[in-house]
Amino acid sequence: MREYLLYVDGTWCPGGAGTMPAISPSTGESFANVAVSDLADVDRAVKAARRASDAWAGSSAFERATCCESVVAAVRARRDELAHVLTEDQGKPLVAEAYAEVDELAEYFHMAGEDAKRLEGSMPPSTSADVRVLVLRLPLGVVGVVSPWNWPYTMGAEVLAPALAAGNTVIWNPSSSTSACSAVLAELIAECGLPPGVFNFLPGSGAIVGNAVVGHPLVDAVGFVGSVTTGRRVAESAAGKTQILELGSNGPMVILEDADLELATDATLEAAYLCAGQSCTAGERFLVHSSVRAEFVERVLAATAERVHLGDPFDPDTTMGPLNNESNALKFDAHLADARERGALVCCGGKRAAGHPTQLFAEPTVLDRVTGDMLVAREETFGPVVPVIEISSYSEALEITNSSPFGLAAAVFTTDLERGLAFAEAARAGWVNINASTNVWESHLPFGGRSGSASGRGRVGGRSLFEAFTEPKTIRFPAPRHSANAGAKRPEPGKTP
């Protein structure tokens, strides 16, 4: 059985709070032990990161980019290992999803290295003709990163990679339920040539370890990806620091009367069943025009039966694995029970699946006659569910979309591009797709919750975090003399030359 340790100040070490077992959601068996950090470990790691911050900030962007490329090479060399431990730890299907996440992980570090070399300052004009001004972008210092279990590689890397590449030192607290695969990634990062203290890995409870990291007085900035409830606690603990919070949602997919239903059906399967529905960008509400609702439901039911294969995530034919943890599975149960009690029609699925090694396998579920007062329409279910809400018009779809407290991602399906663009501009969401699933997004583009919504603040993606994790420094200095007079002595004040 593998044993994974903490990584603090360039050294692997045991955790002050002992160890925790890594248990596979698909088999129920423990396959590794992971060290658990305590508050003393947090303090030691943050102080190490602080000591290392000046030297790392003073390194060149090209040196930091080289370290990022070392991680890329290691990820590609150990692609099979990373994918297998991800499937074991998280539960996502090896062939259908795990390899893709590993490949995206490599891309995050490659992109961060390239962006580091293009982090530019500026030279704005001064009010005085005899003065020049430089504005440089400098790293903030120490960044605390707390990441979730649904995409343990990419959701960690989307913050870790740009934070490091921009010249910050980092403390990473991954989710407890995917700490084993996170530890393998930590090994790769630790081997890429970073000086001691630049990268620190602290597995353990987010409520204890993560909270201590984000609230530590020597931590300058925080990057958190996770639930709305936890994000609010992080925001309170990190008050006064730079905060990037990518939180949950209840993203709508709108199917208007002129939609291409074949395209919408394909997108629905991706929106509802990718990662067993455990995605912040999952389609959580399907607002379908009354004129096409019946046909849409029939198409989704047929496609679900034919193309969604729930089972052993190591089986190459499996397209959907188990839910990751019992807490999330209980929420799935509660939301479906509430929907049935309030009159929703369970067209397929609707419960945990029998005949599997654990009780974490949830049936792919389609619900019709869903109303806005049901939990599946108001909250983030985080499970494989297609809740269909009938709408009568474009304006009703927009009203329902904008009545939600969430505002992360949305999608609209229509063959009229002008209507699609109008909806996209009016929808209160940080990202809107036209004729594509809510689960489609590109890692180099700005992504995050709409201002004023419960879905977070700030943006991840591409150069967005370089701007968030650096700050401008202004330098004002006398202008050099014109070259024609180079070498001439400046006159003293009040005297002529």
C-alpha positions as CSV (number, residue, x, y, z in Angstrom):
1,M,0.0,0.0,0.0
2,R,1.4,3.4,-1.0
3,E,2.2,5.9,1.7
4,Y,2.0,9.6,0.9
5,L,3.6,12.4,3.0
6,L,3.5,16.1,3.4
7,Y,5.9,18.3,1.4
8,V,7.1,21.2,3.4
9,D,10.2,23.4,2.7
10,G,11.6,21.0,0.2
11,T,11.2,17.9,2.4
12,W,8.8,15.0,2.5
13,C,7.6,14.5,6.1
14,P,4.9,12.8,8.2
15,G,1.8,14.7,9.2
16,G,1.3,16.0,12.7
17,A,-2.3,14.6,12.7
18,G,-1.4,11.1,11.6
19,T,-2.7,9.5,8.4
20,M,-6.0,8.9,6.6
21,P,-6.9,6.1,4.3
22,A,-7.6,6.7,0.6
23,I,-10.7,4.7,-0.2
24,S,-11.8,4.0,-3.8
25,P,-15.4,5.0,-4.3
26,S,-15.8,2.3,-6.9
27,T,-14.6,-0.6,-4.7
28,G,-14.8,0.6,-1.2
29,E,-11.3,-0.6,-0.5
30,S,-8.4,1.4,0.9
31,F,-5.5,1.6,-1.5
32,A,-3.2,4.1,0.1
33,N,-2.5,6.1,3.3
34,V,-2.1,9.9,3.2
35,A,-0.5,12.0,5.9
36,V,-2.7,14.5,7.6
37,S,-1.4,18.0,8.4
38,D,-2.0,19.8,11.7
39,L,-1.9,23.5,12.5
40,A,1.8,23.3,13.3
41,D,2.5,21.9,9.8
42,V,0.5,24.8,8.3
43,D,2.5,27.4,10.2
44,R,5.8,25.7,9.2
45,A,4.8,25.6,5.5
46,V,3.6,29.2,5.4
47,K,6.8,30.4,7.0
48,A,8.9,28.4,4.6
49,A,6.9,29.9,1.7
50,R,7.5,33.4,3.1
51,R,11.2,32.8,3.4
52,A,11.4,31.6,-0.2
53,S,9.2,34.3,-1.7
54,D,11.7,37.0,-2.3
55,A,14.2,34.8,-4.1
56,W,11.5,33.1,-6.2
57,A,10.0,36.5,-7.1
58,G,13.4,37.6,-8.2
59,S,13.9,34.7,-10.6
60,S,13.4,35.3,-14.2
61,A,10.1,34.5,-16.0
62,F,12.1,32.2,-18.2
63,E,13.5,30.2,-15.3
64,R,10.0,29.8,-13.9
65,A,8.7,28.7,-17.3
66,T,11.4,26.1,-17.4
67,C,10.1,24.7,-14.1
68,C,6.6,24.6,-15.6
69,E,7.8,22.7,-18.6
70,S,9.5,20.2,-16.3
71,V,6.2,19.5,-14.8
72,V,4.6,19.1,-18.2
73,A,7.3,16.5,-19.2
74,A,6.8,14.6,-16.0
75,V,3.0,14.5,-16.4
76,R,3.3,13.2,-19.9
77,A,5.9,10.6,-18.9
78,R,3.7,9.4,-16.0
79,R,0.4,9.8,-17.9
80,D,-0.7,6.2,-17.2
81,E,0.1,6.3,-13.5
82,L,-1.7,9.7,-13.1
83,A,-4.8,8.5,-14.9
84,H,-5.0,5.2,-13.0
85,V,-4.7,6.7,-9.5
86,L,-7.2,9.4,-10.5
87,T,-9.7,6.7,-11.4
88,E,-9.0,4.8,-8.2
89,D,-9.2,7.9,-6.0
90,Q,-12.0,10.0,-7.7
91,G,-14.0,7.3,-9.5
92,K,-14.1,8.8,-13.0
93,P,-13.9,6.4,-15.9
94,L,-10.3,5.8,-17.0
95,V,-10.8,5.8,-20.8
96,A,-13.8,8.2,-21.0
97,E,-12.5,10.9,-18.7
98,A,-9.3,10.3,-16.6
99,Y,-6.8,10.4,-19.4
100,A,-8.4,13.7,-20.7
101,E,-8.0,15.3,-17.3
102,V,-4.3,14.3,-17.2
103,D,-3.8,15.8,-20.6
104,E,-5.5,19.0,-19.5
105,L,-3.3,19.1,-16.4
106,A,-0.2,19.2,-18.7
107,E,-1.7,22.0,-20.7
108,Y,-2.3,24.1,-17.6
109,F,1.4,24.1,-16.7
110,H,2.5,24.6,-20.3
111,M,0.1,27.5,-20.7
112,A,1.3,29.1,-17.4
113,G,4.9,28.8,-18.4
114,E,4.2,30.5,-21.7
115,D,2.1,33.2,-20.1
116,A,4.9,33.9,-17.6
117,K,7.2,35.0,-20.4
118,R,4.6,37.4,-21.7
119,L,3.7,39.1,-18.4
120,E,4.3,42.7,-19.4
121,G,4.5,46.0,-17.6
122,S,3.9,49.4,-19.1
123,M,5.5,52.8,-19.5
124,P,2.7,55.4,-19.0
125,P,3.5,59.1,-19.6
126,S,4.2,61.5,-16.8
127,T,2.8,64.9,-16.4
128,S,6.4,66.2,-16.7
129,A,8.5,66.0,-19.8
130,D,11.6,65.4,-17.7
131,V,10.2,62.3,-16.0
132,R,9.7,58.7,-17.1
133,V,7.5,56.1,-15.5
134,L,7.7,52.4,-15.4
135,V,4.9,50.1,-14.1
136,L,6.0,46.6,-13.4
137,R,3.9,43.6,-12.4
138,L,5.3,41.9,-9.3
139,P,4.0,38.7,-7.5
140,L,2.0,39.1,-4.4
141,G,4.0,36.7,-2.3
142,V,2.4,33.6,-0.7
143,V,-0.7,32.1,-2.2
144,G,-2.9,29.5,-0.4
145,V,-4.7,27.1,-2.8
146,V,-7.6,25.0,-1.7
147,S,-9.0,22.7,-4.4
148,P,-12.0,20.3,-4.8
149,W,-12.4,16.5,-5.4
150,N,-14.3,16.5,-8.7
151,W,-11.4,17.5,-10.9
152,P,-8.5,17.1,-8.5
153,Y,-5.8,17.6,-11.1
154,T,-7.1,20.4,-13.2
155,M,-8.9,22.4,-10.5
156,G,-5.7,22.4,-8.5
157,A,-3.5,23.2,-11.5
158,E,-5.6,26.1,-12.8
159,V,-4.6,28.0,-9.7
160,L,-1.2,26.4,-8.8
161,A,0.4,26.8,-12.2
162,P,-0.2,30.5,-12.8
163,A,0.5,31.3,-9.1
164,L,3.9,29.7,-9.3
165,A,4.7,30.9,-12.8
166,A,3.9,34.5,-11.8
167,G,6.6,34.3,-9.1
168,N,4.5,33.5,-6.0
169,T,5.2,30.7,-3.5
170,V,2.4,28.3,-2.8
171,I,0.7,26.1,-0.1
172,W,-1.7,23.6,-1.5
173,N,-4.5,21.9,0.5
174,P,-6.3,19.4,-1.8
175,S,-9.6,17.8,-0.9
176,S,-9.4,15.0,1.6
177,S,-11.3,12.6,-0.6
178,T,-8.8,12.8,-3.5
179,S,-5.6,13.4,-1.6
180,A,-3.9,10.3,-3.0
181,C,-4.0,11.4,-6.6
182,S,-3.2,14.9,-5.5
183,A,-0.1,13.6,-3.7
184,V,1.1,12.0,-7.0
185,L,0.8,15.4,-8.7
186,A,2.6,17.0,-5.7
187,E,5.5,14.5,-6.3
188,L,5.8,15.7,-9.9
189,I,5.8,19.3,-9.0
190,A,8.4,18.7,-6.2
191,E,10.7,17.1,-8.7
192,C,10.7,19.9,-11.2
193,G,13.5,21.9,-9.7
194,L,11.7,24.4,-7.5
195,P,13.8,25.8,-4.5
196,P,12.8,24.7,-1.0
197,G,9.7,26.5,0.3
198,V,8.3,27.5,-3.1
199,F,5.8,24.7,-3.3
200,N,4.3,23.1,-0.2
201,F,1.7,20.2,-0.1
202,L,-0.6,20.0,3.0
203,P,-3.3,17.3,2.7
204,G,-5.9,17.3,5.5
205,S,-9.4,18.5,6.3
206,G,-10.4,21.7,4.5
207,A,-12.3,22.8,7.6
208,I,-9.1,22.6,9.6
209,V,-6.0,22.8,7.3
210,G,-7.5,24.8,4.5
211,N,-9.1,27.3,6.9
212,A,-5.7,27.7,8.7
213,V,-3.9,28.3,5.4
214,V,-6.3,30.9,4.0
215,G,-6.5,32.7,7.3
216,H,-2.8,32.7,8.1
217,P,-1.5,36.3,8.4
218,L,1.6,35.5,6.2
219,V,-0.6,34.4,3.3
220,D,-1.2,37.2,0.8
221,A,-3.7,35.7,-1.6
222,V,-6.1,32.8,-1.8
223,G,-7.4,30.6,-4.6
224,F,-10.4,28.5,-3.8
225,V,-12.5,26.2,-6.0
226,G,-15.4,24.4,-4.3
227,S,-18.9,24.8,-2.9
228,V,-20.7,28.0,-2.2
229,T,-21.0,27.2,1.5
230,T,-17.3,26.6,1.9
231,G,-16.4,29.5,-0.3
232,R,-18.3,31.9,2.0
233,R,-16.3,30.6,5.0
234,V,-13.1,31.0,3.0
235,A,-14.0,34.6,2.1
236,E,-14.5,35.3,5.8
237,S,-11.2,33.7,6.9
238,A,-9.3,35.4,4.1
239,A,-10.8,38.9,4.6
240,G,-8.4,41.5,3.4
241,K,-6.5,39.2,1.1
242,T,-6.7,38.9,-2.7
243,Q,-9.3,36.2,-3.3
244,I,-10.2,34.1,-6.3
245,L,-13.3,32.1,-5.5
246,E,-14.7,29.7,-8.2
247,L,-17.9,28.4,-6.6
248,G,-20.9,26.3,-7.4
249,S,-23.9,26.9,-9.7
250,N,-27.3,25.6,-10.9
251,G,-26.6,26.3,-14.5
252,P,-29.5,26.4,-17.0
253,M,-29.5,24.9,-20.5
254,V,-32.3,26.6,-22.5
255,I,-33.8,24.7,-25.4
256,L,-35.9,27.1,-27.5
257,E,-38.5,26.0,-30.0
258,D,-36.2,26.3,-33.0
259,A,-33.3,24.4,-31.4
260,D,-31.5,21.6,-33.2
261,L,-32.8,18.8,-30.9
262,E,-30.1,16.3,-32.0
263,L,-27.4,18.7,-31.0
264,A,-29.2,19.6,-27.8
265,T,-29.5,16.0,-26.8
266,D,-25.8,15.3,-27.3
267,A,-25.0,18.4,-25.3
268,T,-27.4,17.3,-22.5
269,L,-25.6,14.0,-22.0
270,E,-22.4,15.9,-21.7
271,A,-23.9,18.5,-19.4
272,A,-25.6,16.0,-17.0
273,Y,-23.4,12.9,-17.0
274,L,-19.8,14.1,-17.3
275,C,-18.0,13.3,-14.1
276,A,-21.4,11.7,-13.0
277,G,-22.8,15.2,-12.9
278,Q,-20.3,16.4,-10.3
279,S,-19.2,19.5,-12.1
280,C,-19.7,23.2,-11.2
281,T,-20.6,23.8,-14.9
282,A,-23.0,20.8,-15.1
283,G,-26.4,21.5,-16.7
284,E,-28.6,21.5,-13.5
285,R,-31.8,22.8,-15.1
286,F,-33.1,22.2,-18.6
287,L,-35.5,24.9,-19.6
288,V,-37.3,23.4,-22.6
289,H,-39.9,25.1,-24.8
290,S,-43.4,23.5,-24.6
291,S,-43.5,22.8,-28.3
292,V,-40.4,20.6,-28.2
293,R,-40.4,19.3,-24.6
294,A,-42.0,15.9,-25.3
295,E,-39.6,15.1,-28.2
296,F,-36.6,16.4,-26.3
297,V,-37.4,14.1,-23.3
298,E,-37.9,11.1,-25.6
299,R,-34.5,11.8,-27.3
300,V,-32.7,12.2,-24.0
301,L,-34.2,9.0,-22.6
302,A,-33.2,7.0,-25.7
303,A,-29.7,8.5,-25.7
304,T,-29.2,7.9,-22.0
305,A,-30.3,4.2,-22.4
306,E,-28.0,3.7,-25.4
307,R,-24.9,5.7,-24.6
308,V,-24.5,6.1,-20.8
309,H,-22.8,3.0,-19.4
310,L,-22.6,3.0,-15.6
311,G,-20.1,0.6,-14.1
312,D,-16.5,-0.2,-13.1
313,P,-14.5,2.9,-14.0
314,F,-11.5,0.8,-15.1
315,D,-13.7,-1.0,-17.8
316,P,-13.0,0.7,-21.1
317,D,-16.7,0.6,-22.0
318,T,-17.8,2.5,-18.9
319,T,-18.8,6.1,-19.6
320,M,-20.0,7.0,-16.0
321,G,-18.5,6.0,-12.7
322,P,-19.7,6.3,-9.1
323,L,-20.3,9.5,-7.1
324,N,-17.2,10.4,-5.2
325,N,-18.4,10.4,-1.6
326,E,-21.4,9.5,0.6
327,S,-22.1,13.1,1.5
328,N,-22.7,14.0,-2.1
329,A,-24.7,10.8,-2.7
330,L,-27.0,11.7,0.2
331,K,-27.7,15.1,-1.4
332,F,-28.6,13.2,-4.7
333,D,-31.0,11.1,-2.7
334,A,-32.6,14.1,-1.0
335,H,-33.1,16.1,-4.1
336,L,-34.7,13.3,-5.9
337,A,-37.0,12.5,-3.0
338,D,-38.1,16.1,-2.9
339,A,-38.7,16.2,-6.6
340,R,-40.9,13.1,-6.4
341,E,-42.9,14.4,-3.4
342,R,-43.5,17.7,-5.3
343,G,-44.9,15.9,-8.4
344,A,-41.9,15.4,-10.7
345,L,-42.1,12.4,-13.1
346,V,-39.1,10.1,-12.9
347,C,-38.7,9.0,-16.5
348,C,-35.6,6.9,-15.8
349,G,-33.2,6.2,-13.0
350,G,-34.0,8.1,-9.8
351,K,-32.0,6.1,-7.2
352,R,-28.7,4.5,-6.3
353,A,-27.8,1.6,-8.6
354,A,-27.8,-1.9,-7.3
355,G,-25.3,-4.6,-8.1
356,H,-22.1,-2.6,-7.6
357,P,-19.3,-3.0,-5.1
358,T,-20.3,0.3,-3.3
359,Q,-23.5,2.3,-2.8
360,L,-22.0,5.3,-4.6
361,F,-23.2,4.3,-8.0
362,A,-26.2,6.6,-9.0
363,E,-28.4,5.8,-11.9
364,P,-28.5,8.3,-14.8
365,T,-31.8,10.1,-14.2
366,V,-34.3,12.1,-16.3
367,L,-37.0,14.1,-14.5
368,D,-39.9,15.7,-16.3
369,R,-42.5,18.1,-14.9
370,V,-40.0,19.8,-12.7
371,T,-41.1,23.1,-11.1
372,G,-39.1,26.0,-9.7
373,D,-39.8,25.2,-6.1
374,M,-38.0,21.8,-6.2
375,L,-34.5,21.4,-4.8
376,V,-33.2,20.2,-8.2
377,A,-34.3,23.5,-9.7
378,R,-33.0,25.7,-6.8
379,E,-29.8,24.1,-5.6
380,E,-26.7,22.4,-7.0
381,T,-27.5,18.6,-7.1
382,F,-24.0,17.5,-8.2
383,G,-25.3,14.2,-9.6
384,P,-26.3,12.6,-12.9
385,V,-29.8,14.3,-13.3
386,V,-31.6,15.9,-16.2
387,P,-34.4,18.1,-14.6
388,V,-36.7,19.3,-17.3
389,I,-38.7,22.5,-16.7
390,E,-41.2,23.5,-19.4
391,I,-41.2,27.1,-20.6
392,S,-43.5,28.9,-23.0
393,S,-41.2,31.6,-24.3
394,Y,-37.7,33.1,-24.7
395,S,-38.6,35.8,-22.1
396,E,-39.7,33.2,-19.6
397,A,-36.4,31.3,-20.0
398,L,-34.4,34.5,-19.4
399,E,-36.5,35.4,-16.4
400,I,-36.0,31.9,-14.8
401,T,-32.3,32.0,-15.6
402,N,-31.8,35.4,-14.0
403,S,-34.0,34.7,-10.9
404,S,-31.3,32.2,-9.6
405,P,-28.8,33.4,-7.0
406,F,-26.1,31.5,-9.0
407,G,-24.3,32.9,-12.0
408,L,-21.5,30.7,-13.2
409,A,-22.4,29.1,-16.6
410,A,-25.5,28.9,-18.9
411,A,-26.3,27.6,-22.4
412,V,-28.9,28.3,-25.0
413,F,-29.9,26.3,-28.0
414,T,-31.4,28.0,-31.0
415,T,-30.8,28.2,-34.8
416,D,-31.2,31.9,-34.7
417,L,-27.8,33.3,-33.8
418,E,-29.2,36.8,-33.1
419,R,-31.6,35.4,-30.4
420,G,-28.7,33.3,-29.0
421,L,-26.5,36.3,-28.7
422,A,-29.2,38.4,-27.2
423,F,-29.8,35.7,-24.5
424,A,-26.1,35.3,-23.9
425,E,-25.7,39.1,-23.3
426,A,-28.7,39.3,-21.0
427,A,-28.1,36.2,-19.0
428,R,-26.6,36.8,-15.6
429,A,-23.8,34.3,-15.9
430,G,-20.0,34.6,-16.2
431,W,-19.9,32.2,-19.2
432,V,-22.7,31.5,-21.7
433,N,-22.4,28.9,-24.5
434,I,-24.6,29.1,-27.6
435,N,-25.4,25.6,-29.0
436,A,-23.0,23.8,-26.7
437,S,-23.1,22.2,-23.3
438,T,-22.6,24.2,-20.1
439,N,-19.7,21.8,-19.5
440,V,-17.8,23.1,-22.5
441,W,-15.2,25.7,-21.6
442,E,-11.6,26.5,-22.7
443,S,-8.9,26.7,-20.1
444,H,-7.1,29.8,-21.6
445,L,-10.3,32.0,-21.4
446,P,-11.6,34.0,-18.4
447,F,-14.0,31.9,-16.3
448,G,-15.9,32.7,-13.1
449,G,-19.1,33.7,-11.5
450,R,-21.1,36.8,-12.5
451,S,-20.7,39.8,-10.1
452,G,-23.3,39.8,-7.4
453,S,-24.1,36.1,-7.7
454,A,-23.3,33.2,-5.3
455,S,-20.9,31.6,-7.8
456,G,-17.8,33.4,-6.7
457,R,-15.5,36.3,-7.5
458,G,-12.6,36.9,-9.9
459,R,-11.6,34.8,-12.9
460,V,-9.4,31.7,-13.5
461,G,-8.2,30.8,-17.0
462,G,-5.2,31.8,-19.0
463,R,-3.7,35.2,-18.0
464,S,-6.6,36.0,-15.6
465,L,-4.7,34.7,-12.6
466,F,-1.5,36.4,-13.6
467,E,-3.3,39.6,-13.2
468,A,-4.9,38.5,-9.9
469,F,-1.7,37.1,-8.3
470,T,0.5,40.1,-9.3
471,E,0.2,43.8,-8.5
472,P,1.5,46.9,-10.3
473,K,4.6,48.7,-8.9
474,T,5.2,52.2,-10.2
475,I,8.7,53.6,-10.6
476,R,9.2,57.3,-11.4
477,F,12.7,58.6,-12.4
478,P,14.3,61.5,-14.3
479,A,14.3,61.2,-18.0
480,P,17.6,60.5,-19.7
481,R,19.1,63.4,-21.6
482,H,18.7,63.4,-25.4
483,S,21.5,61.5,-27.2
484,A,22.7,64.7,-29.0
485,N,23.7,66.1,-25.5
486,A,24.8,62.8,-24.1
487,G,27.8,63.3,-21.8
488,A,27.2,67.0,-21.3
489,K,27.1,68.3,-17.8
490,R,23.6,69.3,-16.6
491,P,23.4,72.9,-15.6
492,E,22.9,73.6,-11.9
493,P,19.5,75.0,-11.0
494,G,19.2,78.7,-11.7
495,K,22.4,78.8,-13.8
496,T,22.8,78.8,-17.6
497,P,25.2,76.4,-19.3
